[in-house]
Amino acid sequence: MTWGWVGTRGTWATPEAQASMEAMADHAVTWTAIAYAAEQATAFSTDIPFDQSPTVTDDEIVGAIRSAKALGMKVVLKPVVNCADGTWRAHIGFFDWDVPNEPSWSDWFASYTAFILHAAALAEAEGCEMLCIGCEMVRADGQEAHWRRLIERVREVYSGLVTYNCDKYQEDHVTWWDAVDVISSSGYYPIDTWQQHLDRIEKVVVASGKPFFFMEAGCPSRTGSADLPNDWALPGEPSGAEQLRYYEVMLDACRERPWVGGLMLWDWPADLYALEDAAGNDDYCPYGKPAGEYLRSAYADWRASVRE
């Protein structure tokens, strides 16, 4: 389960955040992606001021890692870049080649590398089992040389597993999977398309020889969301049944594929809503909803079958 998104400064080092993480661990969650965002101004900016608000502080990140580990969970540290103007990070992009006096991929990757290396040092110091070096950077995916160099730099300071979280539908478009240890993607696929997309992804996994898991997957508890699970603003009414139906189909499909190493479900906020408000909450978190109870049982059963 992903915890803490978007990582707003001041929200992680609180009793409420600790209670949230404990409630998440109670759902048979054994791995958590501790996810936080740094903000660049626009999709064409090349400066990522990751040491400034609204990004959580290093102390908050370290505290969250230690809390998760104390609760018996393994940790993927997941630093992500967002655009302050609301543009989705997938659209961050520049000319294919560097042009004088224009923002460039080289300038952006220099700033992004500093951001990721800072996270890598924290992950190494705190013993995080995995580091995610990027999330849904669709336009940047084609900058293969930059990504390979970034991964080389990361491995100079971090000894754990390295993954990259490509966006949905992009698993077979990334050309540098050989450079990471684990392939991961965002699995927000419409409820009736899981089998066809798993067929497609399986070819990538087999060809790569790498482990695979879904770094993100899930569905809002909202009518209509099962058909468009990546749309967090889709109009609809709160519906725990809709979310449960999606979870059941998604996990059943993934259980049939032994190469799927698991799902890092989206998501569990640091500021968790009250249990009595769960029925009226229409977001991704399954806490207090039918999907939450199903998750606890399904994860426990899946873990038992793996041990066998």
N, C-alpha and C positions, 0 to 999 in steps of 0.2 A: 504494500500500500504506500502511496505517496503521501508524505506528511508535510504540513507547514506552508504550502504554497499560498501566496507568492513570496513569502519571507519579508514581510514589512518590518522595518526596524522598530523594536520595542515590543513586538508581539510574541516572541519566542521565550523570553526569560521571565515567565509569569507562572503562578500556580495553575492558571487555567490551561496554559500550554502543556504543562506536565500532566494534568488530568486528562487532557485530550490524547496525549501519547499513550497513557496507561489504558484508556478505553480502546484505542486502536489495537494495542498488543493483546487485549482480551479477546480479539476476534481471530485468534489462531494465526496472526500475522507473524512471520518469521524473518522477513526482509522488509526494510522500509527505504524508500528514496527520500532523503531529506533534501527538499527542493527549494531553491531561492533564486530570485532574479535581480540582476543589475540592469540599469536602464541607460540606453543611449537615447539621444533626443529624438531622432527620426530614423527611418530606414536607410538614410543616406549619410548618417553621421559615422565618424570613425573613432570617436572617443567613448570609452565605456568606463565611467567613474564608479567602479564597483566598491570603493571604500566610502562612498557617500550615501546618505539617506536618499531613497527609502529602503535601500538594501540592508538586511540584517547585519549586525556586527560580527566580527570573528568570535567574540565571546559567546554570542547567541548560537552561532553555528557549532562551536565546540560543545556547548552545553546540551544542544539537541542531540548531537552524536553520542555523547556520554549517557544521556537519559535513555536513548534507544538501546544502547548496548547493555545498560544495567537491567533493562527489561527483557534481555535475551534475544534481541533482534540483531541481524546483520544489516549493514548500512551501505547503501549506494549514495554517495554525495553527488548532488545534481545541481551544479551552478548553471543558470540559464540567463540569456540576454533577452530583454524586452525593449520595445520602443515606447518612450514616454508619451508619444502622441497617439498611442493606441494601435498603430500598424502592427500586424502580426509579424513576428520575427522571421517567418518564412520568406518575407518579401525584402529583407535586408539584402542589398545588392549594389554592385558597381559595374563599371565597364569590365569586359572580359580581360582586358590588358590595362596596365597602368598608364595613365595620361598625365603629364605635368599639369599642376594647378587644379586637378580634379580629385575628388575623394576616390580612393582606390582600395582594392582588396588587400594590397600589401599593408596599407595604413590600418585598415580595420583589423586584419589578423594580428598585427603587432599589439594592438590594444586588447583584442580578445585573448591572445596568448598570455598576456600578463594576468588577465582575469582567471583563466583556467589554471595557470601555473600556481597562482595563489591558493586556489581551491585544492590543487593537487598536494601542495605542501601541508595543508590542514588535514587532508585525507590520510596522508602518510603518517603524520604525527599522531593522529587519533586512531589509527588502525582500521580505517574504513575498508571493507572488503572489495568495494568496486567504486570507480569514478566514471561518471557520465560526462563526456567532453563536449556535448552539444545536444540540442533538442530541436527537431523539426526545422532545420535550417535549409529549406528546400533550394533556394537560389544559391546558397553557399555550397551545397553538396557537390557541385561540379568543380570546385576549386581543389582538386585532388592533391596537388603538390603542397598547398598550404596546410591541408589536413594532415598529410603525412609528416610534415615538419613539426606541426604542433604535437602530434603523438610522440614523435622522437623526443621532443623537449619534455613532455609529461613523464616519460619513462625515466628520465634523468633524475626526477625527484619523487616519483611515486612507484611503488613496487607491487601494488595490487592489480586487480583486473580492470581493464579499460574497455568501455563500451561507448557507442554513439547511438542516440535515439533518433532514428530517421522518422519522417512523418508517414502517416498512412499512405498506401499506394506507392511508396518510394523504395520499398525494400529491394526491388530489382533494378534500381537506377543508381545506387551508390556503387562506385567502382573501386573503392579502397577498403572493402570489408576485411581484406587480408591483414590490414594494419592494426585492427583492434582484436581484443581477446574474445569478445562476446558481441553478437549482433543483437540489436534491440530496435523495436519500432513502436509507434503509437497505433494500437489496434482498434480504432473507432470505426468499425465496419457495420453497416446496416445489418440488422438481425438476421435477415434471410440470405446473407451473402458470405457468411463465415466460411463455409466449406470451400467455395471457389477461391477465396483469398488465401486460405491455408494451403490449398493446392499450389497456388502461385508462389507463396513464400517458401514452401518446402523445397522447391527447386533451387532457390537461392541458398538455403541453409545446407542442402546436400552438396552443392557445388563448392561452397566455401569451406566446408569441414569445420565450421565454428559452432559453438553453442548459441542458442537463440532463446530469447524471452520477450514478452511484450512489456516494454518499459512504461507504457501507459495503456490503459484499457478501462472501459466503464461506460456508464450511461446515467444521465440524470433521472431522477424519480419524477417524471413528468410525462403526461400523455403525448404520444407522438415521438418521443425521444428514441425509442428502440429503432426507428427507421432512419434517424439522423443523430447518432449519439455524440458526434463531435460538436454539435451546435448547442452551446450552453445558454443561448438566449432564445431558443425556440419557444414560441407561444404554446401554452398548454396548462393543464391543471396538475397540481401535485398528485402523483400516482406511484405508490410503493409497488403496486402490482406490475406496472410497466417496467420498472427497474429490475424487479425480481425475474420477470420473463426474460429479459435480456441477459442477465447473469446466468440463468440456467442454460440458455442456448449457447452462450459464449464458452462457459466452462465445460459443458458436455462436448462441444466441438474440439476444444483444446485437449481434453483428456484422451481423445482418440488419436492424438498425434504425439508420440513419445519424444519427438524432437523439440516440442514446446517445453522449455524449462520452467515456465511459470508465468504469472501475470503480476505486474506492479500496478495495482488498481488505482484509478484516479477517482477521488482523492480524499484526504482527511485533513480538515483545517486545524490550525493551532488554536483558533478561537472557536471551539465546538459549540453548536447550538444545544439548548437544553433538551433532554430526552423527551419531555412533554411536547416539544415543538416539532418533533421528527415528522409527524404525519403531514404537517403543512410545509415542510422543507422540500423544495423541488430540485435541489442541486445534486451533485455526484456522490457526496458522502452517503454511505449506507447505514450510518449509525442510527439505531432505533427503528429501522425500517425492515420490511421482510427480507430484503437482500442482505442485510447485515447478519441475520440469523442463518440464512442460507450460506453465506460466506464462511461463517465460523465452522459450520458443519462440513462444508465442502473442502475447505483448506485442511482441516484436521484429517479427513478421509484421504485426501490426496497425499498428505505427508506420510500417512500410515502405509499407503500403497507403494510409495517410493522406498520406504524402509524395507518392505517385503521383497 
